[in-house]
């Protein structure tokens, strides 16, 4: 097994170990998506995913859980213009 740590950089900040943020996989050869930026609102972070978790059926739920939105992420209805379309 091989592991990897990012290098310090001005753009990407301090070094971090590349691990799958869902299951904790550390084998760099199994990490498919590395340091993808995901934001909820105005701020975001970088996350990595192994092949198994990236291709799982519950990736969306796992990402919402990581971001602190376990029960979904919806805009309040009063902040939208909702129209009903009749058939």
C-alpha positions, 0 to 999 in steps of 0.5 A, a space after each residue: 500500500 502507498 500513502 500520500 500527503 500533499 505538499 504545502 502551497 500558497 494556493 492549497 494551504 498546509 499539507 494534508 494526508 490524502 484519504 477518502 473522506 467517507 471511509 478513510 481509505 489511505 491507499 493512494 492507488 485507490 483514491 480516485 478523486 483527489 482534493 475536489 472543492 465542495 462548498 455549501 454557501 460561501 465557504 468550502 473545503 477540499 475532499 478526496 474519495 476512493 473509487 468504491 465511495 465515489 461510485 457508490 449509490 449513496 455518494 450524495 447522502 454521504 457528501 451532505 452528511 460531511 457538510 453537516 446537512 444529514 437531512 437534506 439541503 433545501 432553500 426556504 420556500 419563502 426565498 423562492 418564487 414557486 409556481 404550480 403548472 397545471 397539466 
